[in-house]
Amino acid sequence: MIWIARRELALENLVAQEKMAPIKICKNALGDGFPQSDVVVSRQHRIFVQSKIVSRMFGSDGVLVPAKDLTDLPGVEIMRDLNMVTYYHLMCKKHQVIFANGMPSESLYAGIQAIESLGKKPLNSCFQFALC
């Protein structure tokens, strides 16, 4: 882990920017023990999904799927009734799969979406730290 950040968003920001409303993934929504307890993530946060269908479709053991694309599944929902949400960002030296409550998901990938969402100032401090 090379960088950890926290960002709080108030309700008015969530209402004004629907794309910022978090996604709740309930306990066992993605299979037995996946996740082990409820998890709240950003809409764009990608979850590592494995299945026989994924293997046939993509020729890979698993794929990273944005949380917003899982909302048709039972137990995965957009959270619109919050006063505030706090997002935590974890960056590793390399973009990789990490675990949150037993659920595989991605570490922060400092691509265009992250830069637009977090802003350049927080990420600049991250890159300065990472280069040391």
ZAKOL-214792 format. One record per atom (N, C-alpha, C): x, y, z; residue in one letter. Coordinates in steps of 0.1 Angstrom, whole numbers, padded with zeros to 4 digits, always signed. Example, Ala and Ser with C-alpha at 12.3 -4.5 7.8 and 13.67 -1.06 7.14 Angstrom:
+0132-0057+0078A +0123-0045+0078A +0132-0033+0078A +0128-0022+0071S +0137-0011+0071S +0129+0000+0079S 
This chain:
+0009-0012+0000M +0000+0000+0000M +0009+0012+0000M +0007+0021-0010I +0016+0033-0010I +0008+0046-0007I -0005+0045-0007W -0013+0058-0005W -0027+0054-0001W -0032+0061+0009I -0046+0060+0014I -0052+0074+0015I -0064+0075+0010A -0071+0088+0011A -0085+0086+0014A -0091+0097+0019R -0105+0096+0023R -0112+0109+0017R -0124+0107+0012R -0132+0118+0006R -0146+0117+0011R -0151+0127+0017E -0165+0128+0022E -0174+0136+0012E -0185+0131+0010L -0195+0138+0001L -0208+0140+0008L -0213+0152+0008A -0226+0155+0015A -0237+0152+0006A -0249+0150+0012L -0261+0146+0004L -0264+0155-0008L -0263+0168-0007E -0266+0177-0018E -0256+0174-0030E -0244+0170-0027N -0235+0166-0038N -0240+0153-0044N -0245+0143-0036L -0249+0131-0041L -0262+0132-0050L -0271+0141-0045V -0283+0143-0053V -0280+0151-0066V -0271+0160-0065A -0267+0168-0077A -0259+0159-0087A -0252+0150-0082Q -0244+0142-0091Q -0247+0127-0088Q -0258+0123-0095E -0263+0109-0093E -0251+0099-0095E -0242+0102-0104K -0231+0093-0106K -0222+0091-0094K -0224+0099-0084M -0216+0098-0072M -0223+0090-0061M -0235+0086-0063A -0243+0079-0053A -0237+0065-0051A -0234+0060-0039P -0228+0047-0037P -0236+0035-0040P -0230+0024-0041I -0237+0011-0043I -0234+0003-0031I -0245-0003-0026K -0245-0012-0015K -0245-0027-0020K -0235-0035-0016I -0235-0049-0020I -0237-0056-0007I -0249-0062-0006C -0253-0069+0007C -0245-0082+0009C -0245-0086+0021K -0238-0099+0025K -0243-0110+0016K -0234-0118+0010N -0237-0130+0002N -0244-0126-0012N -0245-0114-0015A -0251-0110-0028A -0244-0116-0040A -0231-0118-0039L -0224-0123-0051L -0220-0138-0049L -0226-0144-0039G -0223-0158-0036G -0220-0160-0021G -0220-0172-0017D -0218-0175-0002D -0205-0169+0003D -0206-0160+0012G -0194-0153+0017G -0189-0142+0009G -0196-0138-0002F -0191-0127-0011F -0202-0116-0012F -0200-0106-0004P -0191-0103+0007P -0196-0110+0020P -0187-0110+0029Q -0190-0116+0043Q -0199-0107+0051Q -0199-0094+0048S -0209-0085+0054S -0211-0074+0043S -0221-0066+0046D -0225-0055+0036D -0213-0046+0033D -0211-0042+0021V -0200-0033+0016V -0207-0022+0008V -0202-0010+0010V -0206+0002+0002V -0194+0007-0006V -0196+0008-0019V -0185+0012-0028V -0190+0023-0037V -0181+0030-0044S -0186+0040-0054S -0191+0032-0066S -0199+0040-0074R -0205+0034-0086R -0194+0028-0096R -0183+0035-0097Q -0173+0030-0107Q -0163+0020-0101Q -0164+0018-0088H -0155+0008-0082H -0157-0006-0088H -0147-0012-0092R -0148-0025-0099R -0146-0037-0089R -0155-0046-0091I -0155-0059-0083I -0150-0070-0092I -0142-0079-0086F -0137-0090-0094F -0147-0101-0093F -0152-0105-0105V -0162-0115-0106V -0157-0127-0114V -0159-0139-0108Q -0155-0152-0114Q -0167-0161-0116Q -0168-0167-0128S -0178-0177-0130S -0175-0185-0143S -0182-0196-0145K -0180-0203-0158K -0184-0195-0170K -0195-0186-0168I -0199-0178-0179I -0188-0168-0182I -0182-0162-0172V -0171-0152-0174V -0160-0159-0182V -0157-0171-0178S -0146-0179-0184S -0149-0181-0199S -0161-0185-0202R -0165-0187-0216R -0165-0174-0224R -0171-0164-0218M -0172-0151-0226M -0159-0144-0228M -0150-0144-0218F -0138-0136-0218F -0125-0144-0219F -0126-0157-0218G -0114-0165-0218G -0105-0162-0206G -0111-0158-0195S -0103-0154-0183S -0110-0160-0171S -0102-0162-0160D -0108-0167-0148D -0118-0157-0141D -0115-0144-0144G -0124-0134-0138G -0122-0121-0145G -0132-0112-0142V -0131-0098-0148V -0135-0088-0137V -0130-0076-0139L -0134-0065-0130L -0147-0058-0136L -0157-0058-0128V -0170-0052-0132V -0174-0040-0124V -0177-0028-0130P -0181-0017-0122P -0193-0020-0113P -0193-0016-0101A -0204-0019-0092A -0218-0015-0097A -0218-0004-0105K -0231+0001-0111K -0237-0009-0120K -0228-0017-0126D -0233-0027-0136D -0238-0040-0129D -0237-0040-0116L -0242-0052-0108L -0256-0050-0102L -0262-0038-0104T -0274-0034-0096T -0286-0041-0100T -0286-0049-0111D -0297-0058-0115D -0298-0070-0106D -0287-0073-0099L -0286-0085-0091L -0293-0083-0077L -0300-0093-0072P -0306-0091-0059P -0295-0089-0048P -0298-0079-0040G -0288-0075-0029G -0278-0065-0033G -0279-0060-0045V -0270-0049-0050V -0279-0037-0054V -0277-0026-0047E -0286-0014-0049E -0279-0001-0048E -0284+0009-0055I -0280+0023-0054I -0285+0028-0041I -0276+0035-0033M -0280+0041-0021M -0283+0056-0023M -0296+0060-0023R -0300+0073-0025R -0304+0081-0012R -0305+0074-0001D -0311+0080+0011D -0301+0083+0022D -0289+0087+0018L -0278+0090+0027L -0277+0105+0030L -0272+0109+0041N -0269+0123+0044N -0255+0125+0040N -0246+0115+0041M -0232+0117+0037M -0226+0103+0034M -0216+0103+0026V -0209+0090+0023V -0194+0094+0024V -0186+0084+0029T -0172+0086+0030T -0166+0075+0021T -0158+0079+0011Y -0151+0069+0003Y -0136+0068+0007Y -0131+0057+0008Y -0117+0055+0011Y -0110+0049-0001Y -0098+0055-0005H -0091+0051-0017H -0078+0045-0012H -0075+0033-0017L -0063+0026-0014L -0055+0023-0027L -0043+0028-0027M -0034+0026-0039M -0022+0018-0036M -0020+0008-0044C -0008+0000-0043C +0002+0003-0054C +0014-0002-0053K +0024+0001-0063K +0019-0003-0077K +0011-0013-0078K +0005-0018-0090K -0010-0019-0088K -0018-0017-0098H -0032-0019-0097H -0034-0034-0095H -0042-0037-0085Q -0044-0051-0082Q -0057-0054-0075Q -0060-0067-0074V -0072-0071-0066V -0068-0072-0052V -0077-0066-0044I -0076-0066-0029I -0089-0071-0024I -0090-0073-0011F -0103-0079-0005F -0109-0069+0005F -0122-0067+0004A -0130-0060+0013A -0141-0069+0018A -0140-0072+0031N -0150-0081+0037N -0151-0094+0029N -0140-0099+0025G -0140-0112+0018G -0143-0111+0003G -0146-0099-0002M -0150-0097-0016M -0138-0092-0024M -0134-0098-0035P -0123-0093-0042P -0128-0081-0050P -0120-0070-0049S -0122-0058-0057S -0109-0051-0060S -0109-0040-0067E -0097-0034-0072E -0092-0024-0062E -0078-0022-0063S -0072-0011-0056S -0074+0001-0065S -0071+0013-0060L -0073+0025-0068L -0064+0025-0080L -0070+0027-0092Y -0063+0028-0104Y -0063+0043-0108Y -0052+0049-0109A -0051+0064-0111A -0052+0067-0126A -0063+0063-0131G -0066+0066-0145G -0074+0079-0146G -0080+0082-0158I -0087+0094-0161I -0099+0095-0151I -0107+0085-0149Q -0119+0086-0140Q -0115+0089-0126Q -0104+0084-0121A -0099+0087-0107A -0095+0102-0107A -0088+0106-0117I -0083+0120-0117I -0095+0130-0117I -0105+0127-0126E -0117+0135-0126E -0125+0135-0113E -0125+0124-0107S -0133+0122-0095S -0126+0128-0083S -0114+0125-0081L -0106+0130-0069L -0100+0144-0071L -0097+0147-0083G -0090+0160-0086G -0075+0157-0086G -0068+0167-0093K -0054+0165-0095K -0046+0167-0082K -0050+0176-0073K -0042+0179-0061K -0040+0166-0052K -0051+0159-0049P -0048+0147-0040P -0039+0137-0047P -0041+0135-0060L -0034+0125-0067L -0019+0129-0069L -0017+0143-0070N -0003+0147-0071N +0005+0144-0059N -0001+0145-0047S +0005+0141-0035S +0008+0126-0035S -0001+0119-0040C +0001+0104-0041C +0013+0101-0050C +0014+0107-0062F +0025+0104-0071F +0038+0109-0065F +0038+0120-0058Q +0051+0125-0052Q +0055+0114-0041Q +0046+0109-0034F +0049+0099-0023F +0054+0086-0030F +0047+0082-0040A +0050+0070-0047A +0064+0070-0054A +0069+0082-0058L +0082+0083-0064L +0093+0083-0055L +0090+0085-0042C +0101+0086-0032C +0107+0072-0029C 
